[in-house]
Amino acid sequence: MYKKIILVVAILTLVGCHSSKSTIVTTKSGNSKDKKNETKQPTSSLTNDYIFQFKDIAMSNMKKYGIPASIILAQGILESGSGRSNLAVNANNHFGIKCYTDWKGATVNHDDDSSQECFRKYKNPEESFQDHADIITKRKRYASLFDLKKGDYRAWAKGLKAAGYATDPNYPQKLISYIERYNLNQYDNMVLGKDYVLDKSQNTKTDSKVALNEKYNQYQVQKGDTLYSISKKFNISIEELKRQNNIVDNAISIGQTILIK
């Protein structure tokens, strides 16, 4: 009798241990995956929130320093992941500005082109936006940017890359893509006046893409749409869809116009 009781207790103990162990492993794996994906790519809603939060600072800096508000916002979105990057969260650094020799303020180390590079740390995001304006206006290598037409965000995007702001060869196109996707040049127009229109030669490419014509169909993004679902609906590859619309990542927003050839 005692042998039977001992045997039953032993079996129940082994089953209980096995069940508990399996549960712990599954939970750990799920949490790790969710955490990794959480910071991988900012969503359109986060980007819209970022624009709403910092558009007034961008327009103010455009008035004071002449840097297009669209460029300021696009750089902030790109460099900070719409405010969600480690540098933005932990150091209020929204423009990926490194320490260099002239920086006397707080610093933080972060992996970039090299391991554990020195980056500037600010008390708040406003200080980061101010420092960005100071660097662009005071360093000689950016001087030629101020010879460009006010509000010419395309030329500014290319000029920043030429002046050495970033090493990414696609940096100008990424900025332009954000500006056109989120209509950031509207803030340039608010500063310059509602009737301000850029040189038509500059807008030729954009106008031909936006206008309805024989070559392109227009599709307005609906709730629940993804680039994958749209590509399947119109029998076009995701890469081709992104190329036709100057999309650099997979984020799209409700109401956005997608052009399909």
N, C-alpha and C positions, 0 to 999 in steps of 0.2 A: 504493500500500500504506500509506504513512504517513498519507495523507489519511483512509483508512478507520479506522485506529487512533485518530487524533485525534477523528474523528466519534463513535466508540463511547465513548471516554472522556468526551467532552462530554455525551453522552446520559445515561450512568450518573451523572455528577456532578449533573445537573439533577434526575434522579429521586430521588437520595439526599437532596438539599437539600429538595425538596418534601415527602418522607416525614417527615424530621426536624422540619420546621416544623409540620406538621399534628399530630404527636404532642405537641409542646410546648403548642400552643393547647388541645388537648383536655384535657390534664392540668391545666392552670391553671384552666380553666373548672370542671372537676369538683371540685377542691379548694376553690375559692371558694364553690361552692354548698353543699358539705358543712359548711364552717365557719360559714356563715350560719345554716343550719338547726340546728346543734349547740346554740346557746344560745337558740333561739327559745322553747321551752317545756319545763319540767322534766317528767320522766316520773314515773309513780307510784312506781317503785322508788326514784328519787332522793328523793322526798318521804318515803317510809317510812324511808329511811336518815336523813334530816334529823330526823324525829320521834324516832327511836331515839337519835340523838346528843344532842338537846337537851331531851328530856322531863324529865330529872332537874333541870336548871337551871330549867325552867319551873315544876315543882312546888315547888322550893325557894323561888322568888320569890313563888309564890302564898302559901306559908306565912308568909313574911316581910312581904309587902306587901299581900296581899289581891287581887292581880290574877289572874283566872282563868288557870290554866295553858293551857286550851284557847285562850283569846284570845292569849296570848303566842306559842304555837306557830303559830296561824293567821296572825298578823301577820308572824311570821318567814318562814313559807312564802310568803305573798303578796308581801311587800316585797323578799325576797331571791331569789325564784325558787328556793326550796328550797336556798339557799346557793350558787347558781350565777350570780347577777347580778354585774356588774362591781364594784359597791360592796361586795358581800359578799366577793368574791375578792380585790380589791385593797386594801380598807380595813377588812375585818371588820365592816362596817356592815350589820347584818341587818334594820334597821327603817327605813331611809331617813331617818335623823335628820340634819337640816341643822345648820350651824354655829351660827347665831344669834349674838347679841352676847356671850353669857356663856361661850362655849366657848374655852378656852385651850390645848387640846391640838392634835394634828396634824390636818391637813385634806387633802381631796382635792377637785378640781373635777370636776363631772359634770353632763351635760345632764339637766334635769328639766323643771319648768314653764318655766324660762328656760335659756338657754345657759350652760354652765359655772358652775353654782351651787356654793356651798361646802357640803361635807358633812363630817361628823366621821369621823375615821380612828382606829381602835382597834388595840391591840397584838394582840388575840385576840378571838374571838367572845364569850367570857364577859364582857369589858368592855362589849360592845355590849348584851348582855342586862341588865347592871347599870345602864347608862345609861338604857335604856328604862324600867326600873323607877323610877329616880330622877325622870325627867321626869314620868311618870304620877302619882307620889305627891306631888311637890313643887310642881307648877304648879297654880294655883288653878282654872284652867278645867276641870281633870279631877276636881275635888273631889267633884262630884255623883255620879260613878261609884261611889264607895265607900258611897253610900246604897242602892245596889242589892243585891238578894239575892245572897249568895255562890254562885257557880256559875251565875248566870243569864247565860249567854254571849250570848244573843240581845239582851238589854238592854244589855250591855256593848258589843256590836258597834255598835248604834245610837247609844249614848252617845258612843263615840269619834268617830263622824262628826259628831254634834251639837256636840261640844266643839272641833272643828276639826282633828282629827288628820290627816284626809285630805280632799282636794277632790273625789274621785271619788264621785258620787251613789250608785253601786252598791257602795261599800266595805263597808257592813254585810252585804249579802247575800253578797258574796264570802267574807268571814270565816266566816259561818254555813255556807256551802256546804263549805268546807274542814273545819270542825269536824265536821259531820255525815257527810261522806264518809269521813273518817279516824277517826271516833269519838274525837275529841280530848277530849271532855268526860269520858271515862273517867279522865283524869288529874285533873280537878277532883274527881271522886268519890273518888279515892284519897286526896286531901288532906283532903276533908271527911268521909270515912268511907264504907264500902261500902254502908251502908243509906241514905245520903243520896239523896233523890229531889226533883227540882225541883217547883215548884208545878204541879199538873196542868193548870191553865189555860195555862201556858206550853208544855206538851208536847202539847196537843191537836192542833195542826197536824201535828207530827211523827208522833204515834202513829197518826193516821188515815191517813197516807201509808204507814207501815211495815206496818201490819196488813193481812193478806189480807182483801179484801172484794170486793163485787160490781163495783166500779168499776175496780180495778187488778189486773193480773197482775204477778207477781214473776219476774224473770229474774236468775240469778246469773252474773256475768261469768266467762267461761272463758278459758283461755290462747289468745291469738291474736285475741280479740274486740276490735273497735273500735266507736266510736259509729256509724260508717258501716255496718259489717256487722250490728250489732244493729238499726239503723233499717230495713235492707233485709229482715231476717228477720221483723220484725213490721209491715212496711209503714207506717212512721211517719217523719216527717221528723226530721232530726237536731236542728233547732231546737226542735221540740216535745218531743223526748226530753230535751233539756237543760233545758227549762222545767219539765217535770214532776218532774225530779229535782234541781232547784237546782244544776245543773252549769254552772260559769262558763267552763270551757275544755274541751278535748277529752281530758283525761287521765282514764282509768278504771283500776281495779286489779282483779286476779284475786280473785274472791270477793265483790266489791262487788254489792249488790243494786240492780237497776235496776227501777223501777216503770213499767209500761206500761198506759195506759188503753185 
